[in-house]
Amino acid sequence: MTHCVLPRRPLSVRVSEASREADGTREIEFAAEGRSGAGVEFYSWDFAYDEERGFTPAVIMDKTGVQRAKFRAGAYTIAVKAVGSEGLENTELVRLKLNGTIERAAG
């Protein structure tokens, strides 16, 4: 079985704070945009991505590319996979650090 991937960087993810609760929990909005000649069929999201465990999506068939999740202070890796109409896929990792501010770490 061969796996095809979309060319690098056809997937971008915008990150913004949607709300902040009194206990310090923050709701973060992620907006993914995939680019493919055939179009993106759906997105899958793993909000607790771990390289050893692999991609384990909490949201499997997101047609809009926009999701919100709540986080406390800490460092997180979020993985989003875009699957194109032809079955090609690409995964983008978003590394977040939530403290007094939201930082998107490189890599």
HELIX and SHEET records of a PDB file:
SHEET    1   A 3 LEU A  11  ARG A  20  0                                        
SHEET    2   A 3 ARG A  26  GLY A  34 -1                                        
SHEET    3   A 3 VAL A  66  PHE A  71 -1                                        
SHEET    1   B 5 VAL A  59  ASP A  62  0                                        
SHEET    2   B 5 VAL A  40  ASP A  46 -1                                        
SHEET    3   B 5 GLY A  74  GLY A  84 -1                                        
SHEET    4   B 5 GLU A  89  LEU A  98 -1                                        
SHEET    5   B 5 ILE A 102  ALA A 105 -1                                        
END                                                                             
